[in-house]
Amino acid sequence: MTAAPESVTSRVLRVLESFAVTSPHLTLTEIARRSGLPLATAHRLVGELTTWGALERGDDGRYRIGLRLWEVAALAPRSLGLREVAMPFLEDLYEATHENVQLAVLDGLEVVYVERIFGRTAVGVRSRVGGRFPAHATGVGLVLLAYAPPDVQERYLAAPLATFTEKTIGDPALLRRTLAEVRRTGLAISDRQVTLDALSVAAPVRDPGNTVIAALSLVVRADDSHPQALAAAVVTAARGISRALQR
């Protein structure tokens, strides 16, 4: 059977997928190579995307994601209303701690960060708004996995678990026990799983139907942290967001 020809939409998405955090600025040749498209096809699609505003061309001739695309992406329903409701609570939590505050949702098998406030003197973190990360290695991810549907959990447990430090959970059996503990306590502590100098404390955010739709976390220096002391502040903020979503 002859394979169906690739649609224009698929080609456009391949162009956009060429960009990444590590490569936010690309030449036309680099876009063609990364997307696997002929140079002439890439040239035509990049031109159309630039005219619309999805891409912007710098003075050096390289392309970057355009502001119009960001404007459209900001309308995603899972982030728009959630961020607006959550921001006052995130700000209060930051003012009380001056530590990194993060809000995330689960998309497929990955965490997506929808908002973040970071302290100038706080420990460095790898998260960014719109960025993705393996769920099992983060506090927010452990919360979201713990309350995810059973079929999602099983798919995650069956997949390879990426490791970043010797503290990262790499054993599915340990992850299963960890998720059960998160459900029991309503709190997740991710201790030096991403970097050896950071620890996160996370709690669930629930919608009016009591379904966990997001997770809130504080990320602090591992050496100076007292997780249980931070837990009350994180849980209080997460419950505040949940109550606000029910109004």
ZAPA-57571 format. One record per residue (C-alpha): residue number from 0; chain; x, y, z; residue in one letter. Coordinates in Angstrom, 3 decimals. Each point is the difference from the previous one (the first is absolute). Last residue first. Layout:
// ZAPA-57571
num=NUM | cadena=A | px=X | py=Y | pz=Z | residuo=a
...
//
This chain:
// ZAPA-57571
num=246 | cadena=A | px=-15.841 | py=30.040 | pz=42.644 | residuo=r
num=245 | cadena=A | px=1.475 | py=-3.504 | pz=-0.184 | residuo=q
num=244 | cadena=A | px=3.297 | py=1.125 | pz=-1.563 | residuo=l
num=243 | cadena=A | px=0.597 | py=2.288 | pz=2.994 | residuo=a
num=242 | cadena=A | px=-0.347 | py=-2.947 | pz=2.370 | residuo=r
num=241 | cadena=A | px=2.583 | py=-2.004 | pz=-1.937 | residuo=s
num=240 | cadena=A | px=2.384 | py=2.952 | pz=-0.118 | residuo=i
num=239 | cadena=A | px=-0.258 | py=0.392 | pz=3.777 | residuo=g
num=238 | cadena=A | px=0.494 | py=-3.716 | pz=0.464 | residuo=r
num=237 | cadena=A | px=3.272 | py=0.205 | pz=-1.953 | residuo=a
num=236 | cadena=A | px=1.132 | py=3.005 | pz=2.070 | residuo=a
num=235 | cadena=A | px=-0.763 | py=-1.754 | pz=3.297 | residuo=t
num=234 | cadena=A | px=1.710 | py=-3.202 | pz=-1.167 | residuo=v
num=233 | cadena=A | px=3.147 | py=1.894 | pz=-0.946 | residuo=v
num=232 | cadena=A | px=0.130 | py=1.987 | pz=3.248 | residuo=a
num=231 | cadena=A | px=-0.623 | py=-3.082 | pz=2.149 | residuo=a
num=230 | cadena=A | px=2.612 | py=-2.037 | pz=-1.858 | residuo=a
num=229 | cadena=A | px=2.836 | py=2.481 | pz=0.490 | residuo=l
num=228 | cadena=A | px=0.668 | py=-1.058 | pz=3.588 | residuo=a
num=227 | cadena=A | px=-0.299 | py=-3.633 | pz=-1.044 | residuo=q
num=226 | cadena=A | px=2.620 | py=0.478 | pz=-2.664 | residuo=p
num=225 | cadena=A | px=2.656 | py=1.609 | pz=2.237 | residuo=h
num=224 | cadena=A | px=2.454 | py=1.266 | pz=-2.557 | residuo=s
num=223 | cadena=A | px=3.449 | py=1.480 | pz=0.335 | residuo=d
num=222 | cadena=A | px=2.024 | py=-2.764 | pz=-1.675 | residuo=d
num=221 | cadena=A | px=-2.611 | py=-0.722 | pz=-2.663 | residuo=a
num=220 | cadena=A | px=-0.282 | py=3.581 | pz=-1.169 | residuo=r
num=219 | cadena=A | px=-3.638 | py=0.766 | pz=-0.737 | residuo=v
num=218 | cadena=A | px=-2.649 | py=-0.710 | pz=-2.627 | residuo=v
num=217 | cadena=A | px=-3.548 | py=0.795 | pz=1.115 | residuo=l
num=216 | cadena=A | px=-2.793 | py=-1.805 | pz=-1.795 | residuo=s
num=215 | cadena=A | px=-3.524 | py=0.219 | pz=-1.353 | residuo=l
num=214 | cadena=A | px=-1.750 | py=-2.786 | pz=-1.886 | residuo=a
num=213 | cadena=A | px=-2.751 | py=0.042 | pz=-2.586 | residuo=a
num=212 | cadena=A | px=-3.313 | py=-1.567 | pz=-1.013 | residuo=i
num=211 | cadena=A | px=-0.708 | py=-2.239 | pz=2.987 | residuo=v
num=210 | cadena=A | px=-3.694 | py=-0.862 | pz=-0.237 | residuo=t
num=209 | cadena=A | px=-2.179 | py=1.258 | pz=2.871 | residuo=n
num=208 | cadena=A | px=-2.891 | py=0.793 | pz=-2.397 | residuo=g
num=207 | cadena=A | px=0.524 | py=3.734 | pz=0.583 | residuo=p
num=206 | cadena=A | px=3.641 | py=-0.387 | pz=-1.137 | residuo=d
num=205 | cadena=A | px=2.847 | py=-1.145 | pz=2.232 | residuo=r
num=204 | cadena=A | px=3.575 | py=1.226 | pz=0.542 | residuo=v
num=203 | cadena=A | px=2.359 | py=-2.618 | pz=1.414 | residuo=p
num=202 | cadena=A | px=3.051 | py=0.587 | pz=2.241 | residuo=a
num=201 | cadena=A | px=3.740 | py=0.249 | pz=-0.605 | residuo=a
num=200 | cadena=A | px=3.261 | py=0.257 | pz=1.969 | residuo=v
num=199 | cadena=A | px=3.164 | py=0.241 | pz=-2.077 | residuo=s
num=198 | cadena=A | px=3.655 | py=-0.634 | pz=0.792 | residuo=l
num=197 | cadena=A | px=3.036 | py=1.467 | pz=-1.709 | residuo=a
num=196 | cadena=A | px=3.795 | py=-0.261 | pz=0.286 | residuo=d
num=195 | cadena=A | px=0.505 | py=-3.458 | pz=-1.461 | residuo=l
num=194 | cadena=A | px=-1.853 | py=0.836 | pz=-3.185 | residuo=t
num=193 | cadena=A | px=-3.086 | py=-1.662 | pz=-1.470 | residuo=v
num=192 | cadena=A | px=-0.767 | py=-2.601 | pz=2.667 | residuo=q
num=191 | cadena=A | px=1.486 | py=1.917 | pz=2.912 | residuo=r
num=190 | cadena=A | px=-2.950 | py=-0.816 | pz=2.305 | residuo=d
num=189 | cadena=A | px=-3.424 | py=0.079 | pz=-1.613 | residuo=s
num=188 | cadena=A | px=-2.504 | py=0.386 | pz=2.822 | residuo=i
num=187 | cadena=A | px=-3.632 | py=-0.599 | pz=-0.875 | residuo=a
num=186 | cadena=A | px=-3.059 | py=0.819 | pz=2.130 | residuo=l
num=185 | cadena=A | px=-3.580 | py=-1.216 | pz=0.316 | residuo=g
num=184 | cadena=A | px=1.168 | py=-2.400 | pz=2.717 | residuo=t
num=183 | cadena=A | px=-1.550 | py=-3.283 | pz=-1.159 | residuo=r
num=182 | cadena=A | px=-0.064 | py=0.902 | pz=-3.698 | residuo=r
num=181 | cadena=A | px=3.659 | py=1.015 | pz=0.152 | residuo=v
num=180 | cadena=A | px=0.830 | py=-3.241 | pz=1.818 | residuo=e
num=179 | cadena=A | px=-1.666 | py=-2.033 | pz=-2.757 | residuo=a
num=178 | cadena=A | px=2.015 | py=1.916 | pz=-2.586 | residuo=l
num=177 | cadena=A | px=3.222 | py=-0.817 | pz=1.854 | residuo=t
num=176 | cadena=A | px=-0.873 | py=-3.695 | pz=0.158 | residuo=r
num=175 | cadena=A | px=-0.569 | py=-0.098 | pz=-3.762 | residuo=r
num=174 | cadena=A | px=3.229 | py=1.931 | pz=-0.580 | residuo=l
num=173 | cadena=A | px=1.913 | py=-2.501 | pz=2.118 | residuo=l
num=172 | cadena=A | px=-1.423 | py=-2.885 | pz=-2.046 | residuo=a
num=171 | cadena=A | px=0.792 | py=1.826 | pz=-3.245 | residuo=p
num=170 | cadena=A | px=3.681 | py=0.383 | pz=1.009 | residuo=d
num=169 | cadena=A | px=1.825 | py=3.056 | pz=-1.356 | residuo=g
num=168 | cadena=A | px=-0.940 | py=2.577 | pz=2.605 | residuo=i
num=167 | cadena=A | px=2.631 | py=2.721 | pz=-0.298 | residuo=t
num=166 | cadena=A | px=2.373 | py=0.204 | pz=2.971 | residuo=k
num=165 | cadena=A | px=3.098 | py=-1.111 | pz=-1.942 | residuo=e
num=164 | cadena=A | px=-0.610 | py=3.028 | pz=-2.190 | residuo=t
num=163 | cadena=A | px=-1.810 | py=0.676 | pz=-3.294 | residuo=f
num=162 | cadena=A | px=-1.739 | py=-3.294 | pz=-0.717 | residuo=t
num=161 | cadena=A | px=-2.642 | py=-0.661 | pz=-2.664 | residuo=a
num=160 | cadena=A | px=-2.521 | py=-2.701 | pz=0.857 | residuo=l
num=159 | cadena=A | px=-0.589 | py=-2.406 | pz=-2.894 | residuo=p
num=158 | cadena=A | px=-3.715 | py=-0.588 | pz=-0.678 | residuo=a
num=157 | cadena=A | px=-2.194 | py=-2.594 | pz=1.712 | residuo=a
num=156 | cadena=A | px=-0.512 | py=2.165 | pz=3.089 | residuo=l
num=155 | cadena=A | px=-1.203 | py=2.866 | pz=-2.170 | residuo=y
num=154 | cadena=A | px=-2.461 | py=-2.164 | pz=-1.904 | residuo=r
num=153 | cadena=A | px=-1.246 | py=-1.413 | pz=3.306 | residuo=e
num=152 | cadena=A | px=-0.479 | py=3.467 | pz=1.469 | residuo=q
num=151 | cadena=A | px=-1.935 | py=1.180 | pz=-3.034 | residuo=v
num=150 | cadena=A | px=-2.234 | py=-3.091 | pz=0.144 | residuo=d
num=149 | cadena=A | px=-0.642 | py=0.613 | pz=3.725 | residuo=p
num=148 | cadena=A | px=-1.294 | py=3.556 | pz=-0.605 | residuo=p
num=147 | cadena=A | px=2.343 | py=2.706 | pz=1.345 | residuo=a
num=146 | cadena=A | px=-0.047 | py=0.873 | pz=3.702 | residuo=y
num=145 | cadena=A | px=3.450 | py=-1.329 | pz=0.856 | residuo=a
num=144 | cadena=A | px=1.345 | py=1.068 | pz=-3.376 | residuo=l
num=143 | cadena=A | px=-0.957 | py=3.637 | pz=0.573 | residuo=l
num=142 | cadena=A | px=1.475 | py=0.020 | pz=3.502 | residuo=v
num=141 | cadena=A | px=3.211 | py=-1.699 | pz=-1.119 | residuo=l
num=140 | cadena=A | px=0.272 | py=2.464 | pz=-2.864 | residuo=g
num=139 | cadena=A | px=-0.352 | py=3.030 | pz=2.230 | residuo=v
num=138 | cadena=A | px=2.806 | py=-1.297 | pz=2.209 | residuo=g
num=137 | cadena=A | px=2.233 | py=-0.812 | pz=-2.933 | residuo=t
num=136 | cadena=A | px=1.884 | py=-3.072 | pz=-1.246 | residuo=a
num=135 | cadena=A | px=-3.026 | py=-2.222 | pz=-0.698 | residuo=h
num=134 | cadena=A | px=-1.610 | py=2.525 | pz=-2.353 | residuo=a
num=133 | cadena=A | px=2.647 | py=0.172 | pz=-2.701 | residuo=p
num=132 | cadena=A | px=0.312 | py=3.686 | pz=-0.935 | residuo=f
num=131 | cadena=A | px=-1.663 | py=2.454 | pz=-2.359 | residuo=r
num=130 | cadena=A | px=0.436 | py=3.739 | pz=-0.435 | residuo=g
num=129 | cadena=A | px=-2.812 | py=2.456 | pz=-0.667 | residuo=g
num=128 | cadena=A | px=1.135 | py=2.231 | pz=2.848 | residuo=v
num=127 | cadena=A | px=3.513 | py=-1.072 | pz=0.897 | residuo=r
num=126 | cadena=A | px=1.395 | py=-2.754 | pz=2.224 | residuo=s
num=125 | cadena=A | px=3.680 | py=-0.768 | pz=0.424 | residuo=r
num=124 | cadena=A | px=0.331 | py=1.496 | pz=3.481 | residuo=v
num=123 | cadena=A | px=2.701 | py=2.060 | pz=1.701 | residuo=g
num=122 | cadena=A | px=-0.187 | py=0.330 | pz=3.776 | residuo=v
num=121 | cadena=A | px=-1.468 | py=3.249 | pz=1.279 | residuo=a
num=120 | cadena=A | px=1.897 | py=3.304 | pz=0.163 | residuo=t
num=119 | cadena=A | px=-1.797 | py=1.662 | pz=-2.902 | residuo=r
num=118 | cadena=A | px=-3.244 | py=-1.743 | pz=0.906 | residuo=g
num=117 | cadena=A | px=-2.084 | py=-1.675 | pz=-2.641 | residuo=f
num=116 | cadena=A | px=-3.680 | py=0.265 | pz=-0.815 | residuo=i
num=115 | cadena=A | px=-1.355 | py=-2.626 | pz=-2.388 | residuo=r
num=114 | cadena=A | px=-3.125 | py=-0.642 | pz=-2.045 | residuo=e
num=113 | cadena=A | px=-1.327 | py=-2.595 | pz=-2.450 | residuo=v
num=112 | cadena=A | px=2.697 | py=-2.642 | pz=0.464 | residuo=y
num=111 | cadena=A | px=-0.780 | py=-3.103 | pz=-2.054 | residuo=v
num=110 | cadena=A | px=0.605 | py=-3.356 | pz=1.661 | residuo=v
num=109 | cadena=A | px=0.271 | py=-2.955 | pz=-2.323 | residuo=e
num=108 | cadena=A | px=-1.826 | py=-3.287 | pz=-0.574 | residuo=l
num=107 | cadena=A | px=-2.864 | py=1.422 | pz=-2.031 | residuo=g
num=106 | cadena=A | px=-0.250 | py=3.597 | pz=1.132 | residuo=d
num=105 | cadena=A | px=0.065 | py=0.318 | pz=3.787 | residuo=l
num=104 | cadena=A | px=-0.376 | py=3.480 | pz=1.460 | residuo=v
num=103 | cadena=A | px=2.460 | py=2.276 | pz=1.784 | residuo=a
num=102 | cadena=A | px=0.285 | py=2.939 | pz=2.392 | residuo=l
num=101 | cadena=A | px=3.393 | py=0.965 | pz=1.409 | residuo=q
num=100 | cadena=A | px=1.308 | py=2.180 | pz=2.831 | residuo=v
num=99 | cadena=A | px=3.749 | py=0.484 | pz=0.454 | residuo=n
num=98 | cadena=A | px=0.855 | py=1.345 | pz=3.457 | residuo=e
num=97 | cadena=A | px=-0.498 | py=3.443 | pz=1.497 | residuo=h
num=96 | cadena=A | px=-1.953 | py=-1.748 | pz=2.786 | residuo=t
num=95 | cadena=A | px=-3.009 | py=2.079 | pz=1.051 | residuo=a
num=94 | cadena=A | px=0.163 | py=2.300 | pz=-3.017 | residuo=e
num=93 | cadena=A | px=0.194 | py=-3.022 | pz=-2.295 | residuo=y
num=92 | cadena=A | px=-3.012 | py=-1.652 | pz=1.580 | residuo=l
num=91 | cadena=A | px=-1.987 | py=3.225 | pz=-0.258 | residuo=d
num=90 | cadena=A | px=0.989 | py=0.376 | pz=-3.667 | residuo=e
num=89 | cadena=A | px=-1.013 | py=-3.560 | pz=-0.782 | residuo=l
num=88 | cadena=A | px=-3.323 | py=0.562 | pz=1.778 | residuo=f
num=87 | cadena=A | px=-0.674 | py=3.184 | pz=-1.990 | residuo=p
num=86 | cadena=A | px=0.988 | py=-1.824 | pz=-3.228 | residuo=m
num=85 | cadena=A | px=-2.270 | py=-3.025 | pz=0.384 | residuo=a
num=84 | cadena=A | px=-3.255 | py=1.409 | pz=-1.341 | residuo=v
num=83 | cadena=A | px=1.586 | py=1.603 | pz=-3.052 | residuo=e
num=82 | cadena=A | px=2.251 | py=-2.988 | pz=-0.609 | residuo=r
num=81 | cadena=A | px=-2.867 | py=-2.487 | pz=0.151 | residuo=l
num=80 | cadena=A | px=-2.210 | py=2.054 | pz=-2.288 | residuo=g
num=79 | cadena=A | px=2.635 | py=0.106 | pz=-2.755 | residuo=l
num=78 | cadena=A | px=1.975 | py=-3.207 | pz=0.583 | residuo=s
num=77 | cadena=A | px=-2.469 | py=-2.829 | pz=-0.570 | residuo=r
num=76 | cadena=A | px=-1.954 | py=2.130 | pz=-2.454 | residuo=p
num=75 | cadena=A | px=2.891 | py=0.562 | pz=-2.430 | residuo=a
num=74 | cadena=A | px=-0.319 | py=3.710 | pz=-0.832 | residuo=l
num=73 | cadena=A | px=3.690 | py=0.641 | pz=0.712 | residuo=a
num=72 | cadena=A | px=0.844 | py=-2.162 | pz=-3.022 | residuo=a
num=71 | cadena=A | px=-1.681 | py=2.527 | pz=-2.306 | residuo=v
num=70 | cadena=A | px=1.964 | py=2.931 | pz=1.402 | residuo=e
num=69 | cadena=A | px=3.236 | py=-2.012 | pz=-0.077 | residuo=w
num=68 | cadena=A | px=-0.562 | py=-0.751 | pz=-3.681 | residuo=l
num=67 | cadena=A | px=-0.534 | py=3.695 | pz=-0.714 | residuo=r
num=66 | cadena=A | px=3.222 | py=0.884 | pz=1.860 | residuo=l
num=65 | cadena=A | px=2.142 | py=-1.911 | pz=-2.464 | residuo=g
num=64 | cadena=A | px=2.226 | py=-3.019 | pz=0.514 | residuo=i
num=63 | cadena=A | px=3.499 | py=0.742 | pz=-1.308 | residuo=r
num=62 | cadena=A | px=1.634 | py=0.289 | pz=-3.411 | residuo=y
num=61 | cadena=A | px=3.550 | py=0.864 | pz=-0.983 | residuo=r
num=60 | cadena=A | px=0.838 | py=2.682 | pz=-2.550 | residuo=g
num=59 | cadena=A | px=2.329 | py=1.926 | pz=2.324 | residuo=d
num=58 | cadena=A | px=-2.503 | py=2.850 | pz=0.244 | residuo=d
num=57 | cadena=A | px=-2.510 | py=-2.466 | pz=1.404 | residuo=g
num=56 | cadena=A | px=-2.818 | py=-1.759 | pz=-1.812 | residuo=r
num=55 | cadena=A | px=-3.182 | py=-0.671 | pz=1.989 | residuo=e
num=54 | cadena=A | px=-2.126 | py=-3.123 | pz=-0.058 | residuo=l
num=53 | cadena=A | px=-3.671 | py=-0.586 | pz=0.783 | residuo=a
num=52 | cadena=A | px=-0.677 | py=3.538 | pz=-1.177 | residuo=g
num=51 | cadena=A | px=-2.220 | py=-0.680 | pz=-3.030 | residuo=w
num=50 | cadena=A | px=2.636 | py=1.271 | pz=-2.439 | residuo=t
num=49 | cadena=A | px=2.679 | py=-1.979 | pz=1.828 | residuo=t
num=48 | cadena=A | px=-2.024 | py=-3.214 | pz=-0.189 | residuo=l
num=47 | cadena=A | px=-0.543 | py=0.512 | pz=-3.744 | residuo=e
num=46 | cadena=A | px=3.694 | py=0.617 | pz=-0.623 | residuo=g
num=45 | cadena=A | px=1.000 | py=-2.962 | pz=2.149 | residuo=v
num=44 | cadena=A | px=-2.336 | py=-2.193 | pz=-2.017 | residuo=l
num=43 | cadena=A | px=1.410 | py=1.107 | pz=-3.365 | residuo=r
num=42 | cadena=A | px=3.655 | py=-0.228 | pz=1.068 | residuo=h
num=41 | cadena=A | px=-0.547 | py=-3.385 | pz=1.645 | residuo=a
num=40 | cadena=A | px=-1.471 | py=-1.324 | pz=-3.252 | residuo=t
num=39 | cadena=A | px=2.925 | py=1.338 | pz=-2.028 | residuo=a
num=38 | cadena=A | px=2.536 | py=-1.395 | pz=2.471 | residuo=l
num=37 | cadena=A | px=-1.520 | py=-3.461 | pz=-0.161 | residuo=p
num=36 | cadena=A | px=-1.456 | py=-1.027 | pz=3.365 | residuo=l
num=35 | cadena=A | px=1.605 | py=-2.162 | pz=2.680 | residuo=g
num=34 | cadena=A | px=-1.152 | py=2.377 | pz=2.726 | residuo=s
num=33 | cadena=A | px=3.463 | py=0.382 | pz=1.525 | residuo=r
num=32 | cadena=A | px=1.713 | py=0.342 | pz=-3.379 | residuo=r
num=31 | cadena=A | px=-2.511 | py=2.465 | pz=-1.434 | residuo=a
num=30 | cadena=A | px=0.037 | py=2.058 | pz=3.192 | residuo=i
num=29 | cadena=A | px=3.808 | py=0.024 | pz=0.021 | residuo=e
num=28 | cadena=A | px=0.082 | py=1.210 | pz=-3.621 | residuo=t
num=27 | cadena=A | px=-2.500 | py=2.759 | pz=0.806 | residuo=l
num=26 | cadena=A | px=2.195 | py=1.146 | pz=2.864 | residuo=t
num=25 | cadena=A | px=-1.013 | py=-0.749 | pz=3.564 | residuo=l
num=24 | cadena=A | px=-0.431 | py=1.894 | pz=3.274 | residuo=h
num=23 | cadena=A | px=-1.588 | py=-1.723 | pz=3.014 | residuo=p
num=22 | cadena=A | px=2.420 | py=-2.956 | pz=-0.105 | residuo=s
num=21 | cadena=A | px=0.561 | py=-1.317 | pz=3.540 | residuo=t
num=20 | cadena=A | px=-3.541 | py=0.850 | pz=1.071 | residuo=v
num=19 | cadena=A | px=-1.288 | py=-1.555 | pz=-3.205 | residuo=a
num=18 | cadena=A | px=-0.988 | py=0.957 | pz=-3.537 | residuo=f
num=17 | cadena=A | px=-0.287 | py=-2.644 | pz=-2.698 | residuo=s
num=16 | cadena=A | px=-3.446 | py=-0.893 | pz=1.341 | residuo=e
num=15 | cadena=A | px=-1.379 | py=3.099 | pz=-1.750 | residuo=l
num=14 | cadena=A | px=1.194 | py=-1.227 | pz=-3.397 | residuo=v
num=13 | cadena=A | px=-1.313 | py=-3.498 | pz=0.656 | residuo=r
num=12 | cadena=A | px=-3.356 | py=1.509 | pz=0.942 | residuo=l
num=11 | cadena=A | px=-0.124 | py=1.791 | pz=-3.350 | residuo=v
num=10 | cadena=A | px=0.763 | py=-3.262 | pz=-1.791 | residuo=r
num=9 | cadena=A | px=-2.771 | py=-1.812 | pz=1.839 | residuo=s
num=8 | cadena=A | px=-2.442 | py=2.784 | pz=-0.876 | residuo=t
num=7 | cadena=A | px=0.967 | py=-0.208 | pz=-3.680 | residuo=v
num=6 | cadena=A | px=-1.012 | py=-3.642 | pz=0.045 | residuo=s
num=5 | cadena=A | px=2.374 | py=-2.896 | pz=-0.605 | residuo=e
num=4 | cadena=A | px=-1.023 | py=-2.164 | pz=-2.916 | residuo=p
num=3 | cadena=A | px=-1.883 | py=-3.177 | pz=0.918 | residuo=a
num=2 | cadena=A | px=2.170 | py=-3.092 | pz=-0.024 | residuo=a
num=1 | cadena=A | px=-0.476 | py=-2.318 | pz=-2.954 | residuo=t
num=0 | cadena=A | px=-1.326 | py=-3.414 | pz=0.966 | residuo=m
//
